[in-house]
Amino acid sequence: MNLAKAPQAIIFDLGGTLWFEAWRPNEDEIWRMEAEAVRPLIQGWGVRLDIRLEDLLRDIWHAYELAFAHERSRGHRDVSLPALVVAGLAEHGVAVGREQAEAWWRASWIHARHFGMQLYPDTLDVLRELKGLGLAVGINTDRPCTSDMLERDLPYFGLADLVDAIACSGDTGFVKPHASSFELVLGKLGVAADRCVMVGDSCERDCAGAKALGMTTVLKLNGRYEANACPDADYAIHDLAELLALPFLGAGRHAVSAQSPNPHEDNNADRY
């Protein structure tokens, strides 16, 4: 463990850490919502498409998924969605600039609640307890948006008053374990790496990336009892509430129990 002194901040991954996908969205409904948001933009530009807007939005996202898989196999660079918007429109004879493409990207970003995301049962209680202990709380997530775009989701999930700083892969152009998003959120929090704890569900992305910068690391296993040991994790937990019992928080000085309502006792790792 790297903490010589008590931590000043805890940084969390999002998916598989603070929330999970409770249900799969209807993709056609997602494209409809995105088209509804983007249509006023292209009408204002005087653009006429030779393809349904919903179909173009679907094609751009599928191009992102393919490009992301390719980039992951080569390194840690994220894929620019505005660049894919430019390319997707160019295929249909429409030329737009970078500012227009970024406006499209921002308009088409749909809230996480429409994608079936649901907080783990102990998320809010644990974050409230950490704030009550005087700790800053950050989020570092590989989501292809900027931190201000993600902030739109926080009030719906009750997180707005519990999160002090956010870093997304869309801010930096790189995904974890690249150092850039870790450094960004640390800078926003104003906390040195050796006074910070990173909590995430990926050994490679969350723990290895944070450990390389000197952070203390906690791997959230979510019932994956057969998972291989993670050499970059200082601690392993299944539920967020277990975080409160770890020694660097001074176990026993807080009110929230380290017993969680999460259903991980039945080894149901496939749910998450």
N, C-alpha and C positions, 0 to 999 in steps of 0.2 A: 504494500500500500504506500502511496506517495505522500499522504497528508501528514506533515510534521505538526501542523496546527489544525484547529477546527476549521471545517469548510465554511466558505462564505457564500457559495452558490451550488445549486444542483441543476444540471442541464439534462433534459430528457429528449430522446427520440420521440416520434409521434406514433406511427403505425406499429402495432404490436407492443407498445410501451404505455402510452396514455389512452389510446383508443384502438379499436379493431373494426373490421368490416363485419357487421351483423347480418347484412343481406346484400345481395347483388342488385344493382339498379337495372332498370329496363333501358338498354342503350338507346333505343329509339326516342325515349323520353328525354334523355340527356341531350341528344342532338337537337331535339325540338327546342329545349330551353336555351341551348347555346345559340341556335339560329335566331330565336326571338331577341336575344341580347345583342347579337352582331348586326342584324338586319338594318337597324336605324343608321349604323355607321356606313355601311356600303351604299345605302340609299343617299346619304349625305355626300358621298364621294361621286355619285352619279354612275355607279358601276352596275352593269347588267351581266349576270352570269349565265353560262350555257349549261350549268349543272345545278341541281337542287342544292341550296345552301346547306341543308342537313347532311347531304352526301359529301359535300366538300369538307365540312367540319369533321366528319367521320374519317375521311381519307387522310386529313392532316394529322389526326390523333394516331391513326394506325401507322403512319410514317414515323411519328415520334417513337412509338413503341419499338419498331424495327431498328431505328437509328440508335435508340437507347441501349438495346441489347447488344448492338455492334460495338458501341463505345465502351460498354461495361467490359467486353471481352478484351479491349485494348488498353484500358486505363480507367481513369476516374472523371473524365470530362462528361458533363451533362450536355443535353442536346438543346439548342435554341429553338423554342417554339415560334418566336417571331420569324426566324429564318425559314422555318417550314411553312409558315403562312405566306411569305413572299414566294417561295417555290411553288406552293400549291396553287396560288392564284395565277402565277406565271404559266402554269400548264393549261390554263383556260383563257390565256390571252389578256390577263389583267396585270398591269404593273403597279405596284405600290412601294412606297418608301419604308424605311425602318420605323419611323414614327407611327405611320399608319398600321404597320404590322404589330407593333407593340400595343396600340390601342385595341386592335382586334383581339390579341392575346388576353389583355386585361378584361375586356368586355365579355369574352367567352368563358372566363373562369367561373366554374359552378361551385357553390358551397359544398363542403364535405358532407353535410347531412343528406344531400341528394345522392350520395354514393354509399349510403348504408353505414357510415361510420358511427360508432357508439362508444362512449367512454367506458372503460373498465369500472366495475362497481366501486372501487376504492380510490379512483383517481382524484376526485374533488376533495375528499377527506384528507388524503395524504398531502396534496398540495397546500391545503389550508394549514395543516400542521407544520409543514416546512416554513411557510410564511410566518406562522406564529413563533417559530424558533429564530426568526430574524434572518432567514436565508433568502437570497435572491433565487428566482426560478427562471430558467431559460429553456428554449426549444431549439433543437438542431435537427432538421428533417430534410430528407431527399424528396422534396416535392418541387415540380417544375413551375414554381411561381416565386414571386418575391415575398419578403416578409410582410409588407403592407397588404398584399393580396390575401395572405393567410390570416392576417389579423381580423378580416371580415368574419371568419368562422368562429372566433373565440367567444363572442357574446352568446351565441346560440348554445354552446356547450358549457357555459358558465365559467369559462377560463379567463375572461378579459381582465379580471382584477387579480388573477393569480399568476400571471406570466409577465415577467419584466422585460424579456428580450427574445427575439426570434431570429434565426438564420435559416434560409432555405437554399437548396441547390440552385434555384433560379436567381438568387442574389449573386452568386459567385461564379456560376458556370461549371462547377465541379460537384461531384457527389462524394459522400464519405467512402473511404477513410481519408480523402484528401484533406489537408490541414485547413483549407481556406474557410469552410463554414464553421469549424471549431474556433478558429481565430476571430472570425466575425462576431460570433455570439459572445465570446469572452470579452472582446473589446466593447461591445454594447453594454455588457454587465459591469465592466470596469473591474474585473476579477482576474488575478493571475491563475494560470493553469494549475499550479500546485496547491491552490486553495479551492479547487472546484472538483465536483464529482460528476461523471457522465453515466447516465442510466439508459440502456438501450437493449434491444432484443437480438442484435447481431454482433457476433464476436468479431467478424472481419471489419464491418463498417463502423460500428459504434465503439467497441472496446479497443480495437487496434488503433483506430484513428486518434482516440483520446489519449491512450497510453503513450503514443509517440510524442505527444506534447507535454507529458508529465502529469496528466490528470489521474485521479483515482477512478476506477471503473467498476460498474455494477452491471452484470449481464442478467436480463430478465428472461427467464426460460419459459414462462407461460405453460407449464405442465409438460415440457419436453424432457422427461426424466431420463431418456436414453441419449440425450445430446452429448457429443464429444466434449471433453474438457476444453475450456478456452484459456490459453496461456496468457492472454492479455486482460483477463477479468480478475480483479482483486476480490470480488464477491459475486455470488450468484443467488438470485431470488426467483421465486415463481410469481409472486404477487407484489404490487407496489407497497402494500402495507408492511411487508417484511423489511423494506428499506428503513423504517423507523426503529427497527431493533438492531441495526448495525452499529458497531462501536463508535464510529466517527460522529454519530449524532447524539451520543450520550444516552444510550438506551435506558428507558425507564423514567426519563424526565418529561415525558409528554403524555397527553391524555389518550390519543388514538391507539387502539389495540393493534398489535402486529398480526392479528388474525384477520384474514380478508374474506369477504363474501364471494370472491371469485371461485368458480368451480374447477379448480385444478387438481383437486385431490383424486379425481377419477381418471387421470392420465388422458385427458381428452385434447391432446395437442392439436389434432386436426381441426378443431374449431377455430383456432387462431392461425 
